């Protein structure tokens, strides 16, 4: 067998490398620009034109101002609570739902699957959702960002497909040995689908971390705001007064560097978590994409 690559294959590989490099630069350059600007002197940032290729007069003044903002601290605590509790609830309910839908012989299985998939295309909308949350008394509570969004239909379908690919002989053997459904689910099915579980966990965590719209609708007290809603106020409404001192230096910081520093602080945690789940990402998506 001839292992030499043809000219067309070399050209194709070169084009792939160039496209990948271009996409990488499109992602990396804006991130580096924000990071370098956040560590730059605020007065120099106002004077600077173009991209930041390095910090200009390195300083951590913007991060010190962000650290003094009580809204950032409370936003972090609220977001961590929502991410941890919300993602845990999401995963447990998704595993249970996927297990039921993936088992053969379950009564009304096809009907339930169709009804669940129906919600992928149609939902109540913003106003009915708000009225529902208001009726059950969850407005002005962090639980309003958790319970109404306890399960995502797309993630449920992906998890169900992954579990359907597991041979029926495994849960049947465990059941013959006396294992109940809970034991089968959490001791056999979930570990065998751990790649998909890791990916779905990342999906849920990123959703909760980046969510701000429903918080803006349901929450009316700033002490309850998640981090992304605080970030939105800083970036869009230019609300940096609590972090700025008087004088020209403070005004300069209010214009740019605090915003850059806040973006870094709000984005860094999710970027740190991703590499630990990256090895499961492609495998989990491919397993979940196989038709069951």
C-alpha positions as protocol buffer text, in pm:
chain_id: "A"
residue {
  index: 1
  type: UNK
  ca { x: 0 y: 0 z: 0 }
}
residue {
  index: 2
  type: UNK
  ca { x: 140 y: 337 z: -102 }
}
residue {
  index: 3
  type: UNK
  ca { x: 166 y: 563 z: 204 }
}
residue {
  index: 4
  type: UNK
  ca { x: 278 y: 873 z: 15 }
}
residue {
  index: 5
  type: UNK
  ca { x: 40 y: 1163 z: 30 }
}
residue {
  index: 6
  type: UNK
  ca { x: -77 y: 1323 z: -293 }
}
residue {
  index: 7
  type: UNK
  ca { x: -35 y: 1690 z: -377 }
}
residue {
  index: 8
  type: UNK
  ca { x: -406 y: 1743 z: -323 }
}
residue {
  index: 9
  type: UNK
  ca { x: -385 y: 1597 z: 29 }
}
residue {
  index: 10
  type: UNK
  ca { x: -91 y: 1827 z: 114 }
}
residue {
  index: 11
  type: UNK
  ca { x: -285 y: 2129 z: -14 }
}
residue {
  index: 12
  type: UNK
  ca { x: -594 y: 2023 z: 180 }
}
residue {
  index: 13
  type: UNK
  ca { x: -393 y: 1984 z: 502 }
}
residue {
  index: 14
  type: UNK
  ca { x: -227 y: 2322 z: 448 }
}
residue {
  index: 15
  type: UNK
  ca { x: -564 y: 2492 z: 397 }
}
residue {
  index: 16
  type: UNK
  ca { x: -697 y: 2325 z: 715 }
}
residue {
  index: 17
  type: UNK
  ca { x: -397 y: 2449 z: 913 }
}
residue {
  index: 18
  type: UNK
  ca { x: -434 y: 2803 z: 780 }
}
residue {
  index: 19
  type: UNK
  ca { x: -808 y: 2814 z: 852 }
}
residue {
  index: 20
  type: UNK
  ca { x: -755 y: 2673 z: 1203 }
}
residue {
  index: 21
  type: UNK
  ca { x: -476 y: 2925 z: 1266 }
}
residue {
  index: 22
  type: UNK
  ca { x: -696 y: 3212 z: 1147 }
}
residue {
  index: 23
  type: UNK
  ca { x: -985 y: 3103 z: 1371 }
}
residue {
  index: 24
  type: UNK
  ca { x: -747 y: 3064 z: 1665 }
}
residue {
  index: 25
  type: UNK
  ca { x: -614 y: 3416 z: 1615 }
}
residue {
  index: 26
  type: UNK
  ca { x: -970 y: 3550 z: 1595 }
}
residue {
  index: 27
  type: UNK
  ca { x: -1034 y: 3400 z: 1939 }
}
residue {
  index: 28
  type: UNK
  ca { x: -700 y: 3460 z: 2109 }
}
residue {
  index: 29
  type: UNK
  ca { x: -630 y: 3819 z: 1998 }
}
residue {
  index: 30
  type: UNK
  ca { x: -946 y: 3974 z: 2156 }
}
residue {
  index: 31
  type: UNK
  ca { x: -880 y: 3782 z: 2479 }
}
residue {
  index: 32
  type: UNK
  ca { x: -517 y: 3893 z: 2496 }
}
residue {
  index: 33
  type: UNK
  ca { x: -620 y: 4251 z: 2416 }
}
residue {
  index: 34
  type: UNK
  ca { x: -860 y: 4255 z: 2713 }
}
residue {
  index: 35
  type: UNK
  ca { x: -609 y: 4091 z: 2949 }
}
residue {
  index: 36
  type: UNK
  ca { x: -323 y: 4325 z: 2855 }
}
residue {
  index: 37
  type: UNK
  ca { x: -550 y: 4631 z: 2876 }
}
residue {
  index: 38
  type: UNK
  ca { x: -671 y: 4528 z: 3221 }
}
residue {
  index: 39
  type: UNK
  ca { x: -312 y: 4530 z: 3349 }
}
residue {
  index: 40
  type: UNK
  ca { x: -229 y: 4864 z: 3186 }
}
residue {
  index: 41
  type: UNK
  ca { x: -218 y: 5210 z: 3335 }
}
residue {
  index: 42
  type: UNK
  ca { x: -567 y: 5365 z: 3300 }
}
residue {
  index: 43
  type: UNK
  ca { x: -438 y: 5696 z: 3164 }
}
residue {
  index: 44
  type: UNK
  ca { x: -232 y: 5515 z: 2901 }
}
residue {
  index: 45
  type: UNK
  ca { x: -534 y: 5307 z: 2802 }
}
residue {
  index: 46
  type: UNK
  ca { x: -725 y: 5625 z: 2721 }
}
residue {
  index: 47
  type: UNK
  ca { x: -438 y: 5744 z: 2500 }
}
residue {
  index: 48
  type: UNK
  ca { x: -375 y: 5409 z: 2331 }
}
residue {
  index: 49
  type: UNK
  ca { x: -502 y: 5330 z: 1981 }
}
residue {
  index: 50
  type: UNK
  ca { x: -530 y: 4982 z: 1833 }
}
residue {
  index: 51
  type: UNK
  ca { x: -470 y: 4645 z: 1998 }
}
residue {
  index: 52
  type: UNK
  ca { x: -273 y: 4591 z: 2317 }
}
residue {
  index: 53
  type: UNK
  ca { x: 19 y: 4358 z: 2245 }
}
residue {
  index: 54
  type: UNK
  ca { x: 151 y: 4394 z: 2600 }
}
residue {
  index: 55
  type: UNK
  ca { x: 54 y: 4579 z: 2918 }
}
residue {
  index: 56
  type: UNK
  ca { x: 137 y: 4950 z: 2904 }
}
residue {
  index: 57
  type: UNK
  ca { x: 290 y: 5060 z: 3238 }
}
residue {
  index: 58
  type: UNK
  ca { x: 191 y: 4738 z: 3417 }
}
residue {
  index: 59
  type: UNK
  ca { x: -41 y: 4790 z: 3714 }
}
residue {
  index: 60
  type: UNK
  ca { x: -303 y: 4593 z: 3906 }
}
residue {
  index: 61
  type: UNK
  ca { x: -496 y: 4907 z: 3997 }
}
residue {
  index: 62
  type: UNK
  ca { x: -807 y: 4798 z: 3808 }
}
residue {
  index: 63
  type: UNK
  ca { x: -816 y: 4459 z: 3983 }
}
residue {
  index: 64
  type: UNK
  ca { x: -776 y: 4628 z: 4320 }
}
residue {
  index: 65
  type: UNK
  ca { x: -1078 y: 4844 z: 4239 }
}
residue {
  index: 66
  type: UNK
  ca { x: -1278 y: 4539 z: 4129 }
}
residue {
  index: 67
  type: UNK
  ca { x: -1185 y: 4355 z: 4450 }
}
residue {
  index: 68
  type: UNK
  ca { x: -1326 y: 4645 z: 4654 }
}
residue {
  index: 69
  type: UNK
  ca { x: -1661 y: 4632 z: 4479 }
}
residue {
  index: 70
  type: UNK
  ca { x: -1907 y: 4450 z: 4712 }
}
residue {
  index: 71
  type: UNK
  ca { x: -2134 y: 4378 z: 4417 }
}
residue {
  index: 72
  type: UNK
  ca { x: -1863 y: 4170 z: 4250 }
}
residue {
  index: 73
  type: UNK
  ca { x: -1814 y: 3964 z: 4565 }
}
residue {
  index: 74
  type: UNK
  ca { x: -2187 y: 3908 z: 4620 }
}
residue {
  index: 75
  type: UNK
  ca { x: -2227 y: 3836 z: 4247 }
}
residue {
  index: 76
  type: UNK
  ca { x: -1957 y: 3570 z: 4268 }
}
residue {
  index: 77
  type: UNK
  ca { x: -2121 y: 3406 z: 4569 }
}
residue {
  index: 78
  type: UNK
  ca { x: -2463 y: 3409 z: 4401 }
}
residue {
  index: 79
  type: UNK
  ca { x: -2324 y: 3267 z: 4077 }
}
residue {
  index: 80
  type: UNK
  ca { x: -2130 y: 2992 z: 4254 }
}
residue {
  index: 81
  type: UNK
  ca { x: -2444 y: 2893 z: 4444 }
}
residue {
  index: 82
  type: UNK
  ca { x: -2653 y: 2888 z: 4127 }
}
residue {
  index: 83
  type: UNK
  ca { x: -2389 y: 2695 z: 3929 }
}
residue {
  index: 84
  type: UNK
  ca { x: -2326 y: 2431 z: 4197 }
}
residue {
  index: 85
  type: UNK
  ca { x: -2685 y: 2374 z: 4307 }
}
residue {
  index: 86
  type: UNK
  ca { x: -2838 y: 2425 z: 3962 }
}
residue {
  index: 87
  type: UNK
  ca { x: -2592 y: 2200 z: 3779 }
}
residue {
  index: 88
  type: UNK
  ca { x: -2626 y: 1927 z: 4043 }
}
residue {
  index: 89
  type: UNK
  ca { x: -3004 y: 1932 z: 4011 }
}
residue {
  index: 90
  type: UNK
  ca { x: -2978 y: 1942 z: 3631 }
}
residue {
  index: 91
  type: UNK
  ca { x: -2751 y: 1637 z: 3615 }
}
residue {
  index: 92
  type: UNK
  ca { x: -2956 y: 1428 z: 3860 }
}
residue {
  index: 93
  type: UNK
  ca { x: -3287 y: 1497 z: 3680 }
}
residue {
  index: 94
  type: UNK
  ca { x: -3131 y: 1452 z: 3336 }
}
residue {
  index: 95
  type: UNK
  ca { x: -2981 y: 1116 z: 3436 }
}
residue {
  index: 96
  type: UNK
  ca { x: -3312 y: 996 z: 3578 }
}
residue {
  index: 97
  type: UNK
  ca { x: -3510 y: 1113 z: 3275 }
}
residue {
  index: 98
  type: UNK
  ca { x: -3260 y: 969 z: 3028 }
}
residue {
  index: 99
  type: UNK
  ca { x: -3254 y: 635 z: 3209 }
}
residue {
  index: 100
  type: UNK
  ca { x: -3633 y: 603 z: 3196 }
}
residue {
  index: 101
  type: UNK
  ca { x: -3659 y: 704 z: 2831 }
}
residue {
  index: 102
  type: UNK
  ca { x: -3372 y: 473 z: 2725 }
}
residue {
  index: 103
  type: UNK
  ca { x: -3522 y: 158 z: 2880 }
}
residue {
  index: 104
  type: UNK
  ca { x: -3731 y: -73 z: 2665 }
}
residue {
  index: 105
  type: UNK
  ca { x: -4077 y: -169 z: 2783 }
}
residue {
  index: 106
  type: UNK
  ca { x: -4148 y: 154 z: 2972 }
}
residue {
  index: 107
  type: UNK
  ca { x: -4517 y: 241 z: 2947 }
}
residue {
  index: 108
  type: UNK
  ca { x: -4591 y: 532 z: 2709 }
}
residue {
  index: 109
  type: UNK
  ca { x: -4219 y: 562 z: 2631 }
}
residue {
  index: 110
  type: UNK
  ca { x: -4265 y: 689 z: 2275 }
}
residue {
  index: 111
  type: UNK
  ca { x: -4543 y: 927 z: 2375 }
}
residue {
  index: 112
  type: UNK
  ca { x: -4334 y: 1074 z: 2658 }
}
residue {
  index: 113
  type: UNK
  ca { x: -4036 y: 1112 z: 2426 }
}
residue {
  index: 114
  type: UNK
  ca { x: -4247 y: 1294 z: 2167 }
}
residue {
  index: 115
  type: UNK
  ca { x: -4394 y: 1528 z: 2430 }
}
residue {
  index: 116
  type: UNK
  ca { x: -4046 y: 1608 z: 2563 }
}
residue {
  index: 117
  type: UNK
  ca { x: -3900 y: 1664 z: 2216 }
}
residue {
  index: 118
  type: UNK
  ca { x: -4199 y: 1890 z: 2139 }
}
residue {
  index: 119
  type: UNK
  ca { x: -4068 y: 2136 z: 2399 }
}
residue {
  index: 120
  type: UNK
  ca { x: -3749 y: 2172 z: 2192 }
}
residue {
  index: 121
  type: UNK
  ca { x: -3948 y: 2363 z: 1932 }
}
residue {
  index: 122
  type: UNK
  ca { x: -4222 y: 2530 z: 2135 }
}
residue {
  index: 123
  type: UNK
  ca { x: -4227 y: 2679 z: 2483 }
}
residue {
  index: 124
  type: UNK
  ca { x: -4448 y: 2915 z: 2678 }
}
residue {
  index: 125
  type: UNK
  ca { x: -4232 y: 3223 z: 2624 }
}
residue {
  index: 126
  type: UNK
  ca { x: -4109 y: 3494 z: 2856 }
}
residue {
  index: 127
  type: UNK
  ca { x: -4441 y: 3625 z: 2992 }
}
residue {
  index: 128
  type: UNK
  ca { x: -4592 y: 3284 z: 3081 }
}
residue {
  index: 129
  type: UNK
  ca { x: -4262 y: 3183 z: 3243 }
}
residue {
  index: 130
  type: UNK
  ca { x: -4258 y: 3501 z: 3451 }
}
residue {
  index: 131
  type: UNK
  ca { x: -4622 y: 3452 z: 3554 }
}
residue {
  index: 132
  type: UNK
  ca { x: -4547 y: 3094 z: 3655 }
}
residue {
  index: 133
  type: UNK
  ca { x: -4247 y: 3195 z: 3867 }
}
residue {
  index: 134
  type: UNK
  ca { x: -4448 y: 3478 z: 4024 }
}
residue {
  index: 135
  type: UNK
  ca { x: -4742 y: 3247 z: 4101 }
}
residue {
  index: 136
  type: UNK
  ca { x: -4530 y: 2992 z: 4285 }
}
residue {
  index: 137
  type: UNK
  ca { x: -4359 y: 3270 z: 4480 }
}
residue {
  index: 138
  type: UNK
  ca { x: -4003 y: 3243 z: 4348 }
}
residue {
  index: 139
  type: UNK
  ca { x: -3953 y: 3602 z: 4236 }
}
residue {
  index: 140
  type: UNK
  ca { x: -3672 y: 3782 z: 4418 }
}
residue {
  index: 141
  type: UNK
  ca { x: -3517 y: 3445 z: 4499 }
}
residue {
  index: 142
  type: UNK
  ca { x: -3210 y: 3270 z: 4358 }
}
residue {
  index: 143
  type: UNK
  ca { x: -3424 y: 2957 z: 4326 }
}
residue {
  index: 144
  type: UNK
  ca { x: -3609 y: 3128 z: 4041 }
}
residue {
  index: 145
  type: UNK
  ca { x: -3293 y: 3072 z: 3833 }
}
residue {
  index: 146
  type: UNK
  ca { x: -3274 y: 2702 z: 3926 }
}
residue {
  index: 147
  type: UNK
  ca { x: -3614 y: 2531 z: 3951 }
}
residue {
  index: 148
  type: UNK
  ca { x: -3777 y: 2663 z: 3628 }
}
residue {
  index: 149
  type: UNK
  ca { x: -3468 y: 2552 z: 3433 }
}
residue {
  index: 150
  type: UNK
  ca { x: -3407 y: 2221 z: 3609 }
}
residue {
  index: 151
  type: UNK
  ca { x: -3376 y: 2027 z: 3284 }
}
residue {
  index: 152
  type: UNK
  ca { x: -3275 y: 2107 z: 2927 }
}
residue {
  index: 153
  type: UNK
  ca { x: -3452 y: 1902 z: 2660 }
}
residue {
  index: 154
  type: UNK
  ca { x: -3156 y: 1891 z: 2422 }
}
residue {
  index: 155
  type: UNK
  ca { x: -2924 y: 1766 z: 2696 }
}
residue {
  index: 156
  type: UNK
  ca { x: -3183 y: 1507 z: 2798 }
}
residue {
  index: 157
  type: UNK
  ca { x: -3206 y: 1375 z: 2442 }
}
residue {
  index: 158
  type: UNK
  ca { x: -2826 y: 1353 z: 2414 }
}
residue {
  index: 159
  type: UNK
  ca { x: -2802 y: 1168 z: 2747 }
}
residue {
  index: 160
  type: UNK
  ca { x: -3089 y: 937 z: 2654 }
}
residue {
  index: 161
  type: UNK
  ca { x: -2916 y: 847 z: 2327 }
}
residue {
  index: 162
  type: UNK
  ca { x: -2589 y: 774 z: 2508 }
}
residue {
  index: 163
  type: UNK
  ca { x: -2764 y: 544 z: 2758 }
}
residue {
  index: 164
  type: UNK
  ca { x: -2957 y: 370 z: 2483 }
}
residue {
  index: 165
  type: UNK
  ca { x: -2622 y: 269 z: 2329 }
}
residue {
  index: 166
  type: UNK
  ca { x: -2529 y: 74 z: 2645 }
}
residue {
  index: 167
  type: UNK
  ca { x: -2604 y: -302 z: 2603 }
}
residue {
  index: 168
  type: UNK
  ca { x: -2924 y: -411 z: 2776 }
}
residue {
  index: 169
  type: UNK
  ca { x: -2744 y: -714 z: 2916 }
}
residue {
  index: 170
  type: UNK
  ca { x: -2560 y: -501 z: 3174 }
}
residue {
  index: 171
  type: UNK
  ca { x: -2861 y: -355 z: 3358 }
}
residue {
  index: 172
  type: UNK
  ca { x: -3047 y: -686 z: 3318 }
}
residue {
  index: 173
  type: UNK
  ca { x: -2762 y: -878 z: 3481 }
}
residue {
  index: 174
  type: UNK
  ca { x: -2747 y: -626 z: 3766 }
}
residue {
  index: 175
  type: UNK
  ca { x: -3124 y: -653 z: 3818 }
}
residue {
  index: 176
  type: UNK
  ca { x: -3099 y: -1033 z: 3836 }
}
residue {
  index: 177
  type: UNK
  ca { x: -2839 y: -986 z: 4112 }
}
residue {
  index: 178
  type: UNK
  ca { x: -3086 y: -777 z: 4309 }
}
residue {
  index: 179
  type: UNK
  ca { x: -2987 y: -424 z: 4211 }
}
residue {
  index: 180
  type: UNK
  ca { x: -3263 y: -164 z: 4199 }
}
residue {
  index: 181
  type: UNK
  ca { x: -3308 y: 104 z: 3938 }
}
residue {
  index: 182
  type: UNK
  ca { x: -3126 y: 367 z: 4143 }
}
residue {
  index: 183
  type: UNK
  ca { x: -2826 y: 137 z: 4188 }
}
residue {
  index: 184
  type: UNK
  ca { x: -2823 y: 48 z: 3818 }
}
residue {
  index: 185
  type: UNK
  ca { x: -2845 y: 413 z: 3715 }
}
residue {
  index: 186
  type: UNK
  ca { x: -2575 y: 558 z: 3939 }
}
residue {
  index: 187
  type: UNK
  ca { x: -2342 y: 255 z: 3962 }
}
residue {
  index: 188
  type: UNK
  ca { x: -2360 y: 120 z: 3606 }
}
residue {
  index: 189
  type: UNK
  ca { x: -2525 y: 349 z: 3353 }
}
residue {
  index: 190
  type: UNK
  ca { x: -2381 y: 683 z: 3465 }
}
residue {
  index: 191
  type: UNK
  ca { x: -2017 y: 558 z: 3491 }
}
residue {
  index: 192
  type: UNK
  ca { x: -2041 y: 396 z: 3146 }
}
residue {
  index: 193
  type: UNK
  ca { x: -2172 y: 725 z: 3003 }
}
residue {
  index: 194
  type: UNK
  ca { x: -1927 y: 941 z: 3198 }
}
residue {
  index: 195
  type: UNK
  ca { x: -1795 y: 1114 z: 2884 }
}
residue {
  index: 196
  type: UNK
  ca { x: -2145 y: 1233 z: 2798 }
}
residue {
  index: 197
  type: UNK
  ca { x: -2214 y: 1318 z: 3163 }
}
residue {
  index: 198
  type: UNK
  ca { x: -1899 y: 1535 z: 3169 }
}
residue {
  index: 199
  type: UNK
  ca { x: -2003 y: 1720 z: 2853 }
}
residue {
  index: 200
  type: UNK
  ca { x: -2360 y: 1774 z: 2974 }
}
residue {
  index: 201
  type: UNK
  ca { x: -2224 y: 1896 z: 3308 }
}
residue {
  index: 202
  type: UNK
  ca { x: -2011 y: 2150 z: 3121 }
}
residue {
  index: 203
  type: UNK
  ca { x: -2313 y: 2261 z: 2917 }
}
residue {
  index: 204
  type: UNK
  ca { x: -2524 y: 2315 z: 3226 }
}
residue {
  index: 205
  type: UNK
  ca { x: -2245 y: 2488 z: 3422 }
}
residue {
  index: 206
  type: UNK
  ca { x: -2165 y: 2727 z: 3137 }
}
residue {
  index: 207
  type: UNK
  ca { x: -2535 y: 2806 z: 3096 }
}
residue {
  index: 208
  type: UNK
  ca { x: -2574 y: 2893 z: 3464 }
}
residue {
  index: 209
  type: UNK
  ca { x: -2247 y: 3086 z: 3472 }
}
residue {
  index: 210
  type: UNK
  ca { x: -2335 y: 3302 z: 3171 }
}
residue {
  index: 211
  type: UNK
  ca { x: -2705 y: 3346 z: 3245 }
}
residue {
  index: 212
  type: UNK
  ca { x: -2819 y: 3702 z: 3313 }
}
residue {
  index: 213
  type: UNK
  ca { x: -3147 y: 3755 z: 3128 }
}
residue {
  index: 214
  type: UNK
  ca { x: -3376 y: 3566 z: 3366 }
}
residue {
  index: 215
  type: UNK
  ca { x: -3194 y: 3715 z: 3664 }
}
residue {
  index: 216
  type: UNK
  ca { x: -3276 y: 4060 z: 3525 }
}
residue {
  index: 217
  type: UNK
  ca { x: -3642 y: 3956 z: 3497 }
}
residue {
  index: 218
  type: UNK
  ca { x: -3687 y: 3776 z: 3830 }
}
residue {
  index: 219
  type: UNK
  ca { x: -3449 y: 3953 z: 4070 }
}
residue {
  index: 220
  type: UNK
  ca { x: -3499 y: 4311 z: 4190 }
}
residue {
  index: 221
  type: UNK
  ca { x: -3236 y: 4339 z: 4463 }
}
residue {
  index: 222
  type: UNK
  ca { x: -2875 y: 4396 z: 4361 }
}
residue {
  index: 223
  type: UNK
  ca { x: -2750 y: 4181 z: 4650 }
}
residue {
  index: 224
  type: UNK
  ca { x: -2910 y: 3882 z: 4473 }
}
residue {
  index: 225
  type: UNK
  ca { x: -2766 y: 3955 z: 4127 }
}
residue {
  index: 226
  type: UNK
  ca { x: -2540 y: 3691 z: 3973 }
}
residue {
  index: 227
  type: UNK
  ca { x: -2199 y: 3794 z: 3844 }
}
residue {
  index: 228
  type: UNK
  ca { x: -2300 y: 3824 z: 3479 }
}
residue {
  index: 229
  type: UNK
  ca { x: -2579 y: 4069 z: 3560 }
}
residue {
  index: 230
  type: UNK
  ca { x: -2332 y: 4281 z: 3758 }
}
residue {
  index: 231
  type: UNK
  ca { x: -2097 y: 4265 z: 3459 }
}
residue {
  index: 232
  type: UNK
  ca { x: -2378 y: 4374 z: 3227 }
}
residue {
  index: 233
  type: UNK
  ca { x: -2445 y: 4682 z: 3440 }
}
residue {
  index: 234
  type: UNK
  ca { x: -2077 y: 4772 z: 3436 }
}
residue {
  index: 235
  type: UNK
  ca { x: -2037 y: 4728 z: 3060 }
}
residue {
  index: 236
  type: UNK
  ca { x: -2371 y: 4852 z: 2925 }
}
residue {
  index: 237
  type: UNK
  ca { x: -2494 y: 5096 z: 3187 }
}
residue {
  index: 238
  type: UNK
  ca { x: -2139 y: 5215 z: 3267 }
}
residue {
  index: 239
  type: UNK
  ca { x: -2207 y: 5164 z: 3638 }
}
residue {
  index: 240
  type: UNK
  ca { x: -1853 y: 5184 z: 3780 }
}
residue {
  index: 241
  type: UNK
  ca { x: -1909 y: 5466 z: 4026 }
}
residue {
  index: 242
  type: UNK
  ca { x: -1877 y: 5237 z: 4327 }
}
residue {
  index: 243
  type: UNK
  ca { x: -1526 y: 5134 z: 4213 }
}
residue {
  index: 244
  type: UNK
  ca { x: -1386 y: 5475 z: 4120 }
}
residue {
  index: 245
  type: UNK
  ca { x: -1232 y: 5740 z: 4335 }
}
residue {
  index: 246
  type: UNK
  ca { x: -1247 y: 6108 z: 4248 }
}
residue {
  index: 247
  type: UNK
  ca { x: -1009 y: 6286 z: 4015 }
}
residue {
  index: 248
  type: UNK
  ca { x: -881 y: 6226 z: 3665 }
}
residue {
  index: 249
  type: UNK
  ca { x: -725 y: 5892 z: 3753 }
}
residue {
  index: 250
  type: UNK
  ca { x: -1055 y: 5759 z: 3880 }
}
residue {
  index: 251
  type: UNK
  ca { x: -1241 y: 5884 z: 3575 }
}
residue {
  index: 252
  type: UNK
  ca { x: -985 y: 5720 z: 3347 }
}
residue {
  index: 253
  type: UNK
  ca { x: -1024 y: 5389 z: 3524 }
}
residue {
  index: 254
  type: UNK
  ca { x: -1401 y: 5414 z: 3496 }
}
residue {
  index: 255
  type: UNK
  ca { x: -1376 y: 5440 z: 3120 }
}
residue {
  index: 256
  type: UNK
  ca { x: -1195 y: 5120 z: 3035 }
}
residue {
  index: 257
  type: UNK
  ca { x: -963 y: 4936 z: 3271 }
}
residue {
  index: 258
  type: UNK
  ca { x: -1226 y: 4841 z: 3530 }
}
residue {
  index: 259
  type: UNK
  ca { x: -1446 y: 4703 z: 3255 }
}
residue {
  index: 260
  type: UNK
  ca { x: -1158 y: 4497 z: 3116 }
}
residue {
  index: 261
  type: UNK
  ca { x: -1065 y: 4369 z: 3463 }
}
residue {
  index: 262
  type: UNK
  ca { x: -1425 y: 4277 z: 3538 }
}
residue {
  index: 263
  type: UNK
  ca { x: -1451 y: 4081 z: 3212 }
}
residue {
  index: 264
  type: UNK
  ca { x: -1137 y: 3885 z: 3303 }
}
residue {
  index: 265
  type: UNK
  ca { x: -1259 y: 3816 z: 3657 }
}
residue {
  index: 266
  type: UNK
  ca { x: -1600 y: 3700 z: 3529 }
}
residue {
  index: 267
  type: UNK
  ca { x: -1459 y: 3478 z: 3252 }
}
residue {
  index: 268
  type: UNK
  ca { x: -1149 y: 3323 z: 3410 }
}
residue {
  index: 269
  type: UNK
  ca { x: -1316 y: 3054 z: 3628 }
}
residue {
  index: 270
  type: UNK
  ca { x: -1502 y: 2887 z: 3341 }
}
residue {
  index: 271
  type: UNK
  ca { x: -1186 y: 2898 z: 3126 }
}
residue {
  index: 272
  type: UNK
  ca { x: -994 y: 2723 z: 3403 }
}
residue {
  index: 273
  type: UNK
  ca { x: -1252 y: 2446 z: 3436 }
}
residue {
  index: 274
  type: UNK
  ca { x: -1279 y: 2369 z: 3064 }
}
residue {
  index: 275
  type: UNK
  ca { x: -935 y: 2203 z: 3011 }
}
residue {
  index: 276
  type: UNK
  ca { x: -1017 y: 1941 z: 3276 }
}
residue {
  index: 277
  type: UNK
  ca { x: -1327 y: 1836 z: 3081 }
}
residue {
  index: 278
  type: UNK
  ca { x: -1180 y: 1878 z: 2733 }
}
residue {
  index: 279
  type: UNK
  ca { x: -1072 y: 1513 z: 2702 }
}
residue {
  index: 280
  type: UNK
  ca { x: -1435 y: 1406 z: 2743 }
}
residue {
  index: 281
  type: UNK
  ca { x: -1578 y: 1672 z: 2515 }
}
residue {
  index: 282
  type: UNK
  ca { x: -1542 y: 1520 z: 2166 }
}
residue {
  index: 283
  type: UNK
  ca { x: -1604 y: 1166 z: 2288 }
}
residue {
  index: 284
  type: UNK
  ca { x: -1914 y: 1264 z: 2481 }
}
residue {
  index: 285
  type: UNK
  ca { x: -2066 y: 1461 z: 2194 }
}
residue {
  index: 286
  type: UNK
  ca { x: -1997 y: 1181 z: 1943 }
}
residue {
  index: 287
  type: UNK
  ca { x: -2143 y: 912 z: 2170 }
}
residue {
  index: 288
  type: UNK
  ca { x: -2450 y: 1123 z: 2235 }
}
residue {
  index: 289
  type: UNK
  ca { x: -2490 y: 1190 z: 1863 }
}
residue {
  index: 290
  type: UNK
  ca { x: -2521 y: 821 z: 1771 }
}
residue {
  index: 291
  type: UNK
  ca { x: -2881 y: 740 z: 1697 }
}
residue {
  index: 292
  type: UNK
  ca { x: -3022 y: 498 z: 1955 }
}
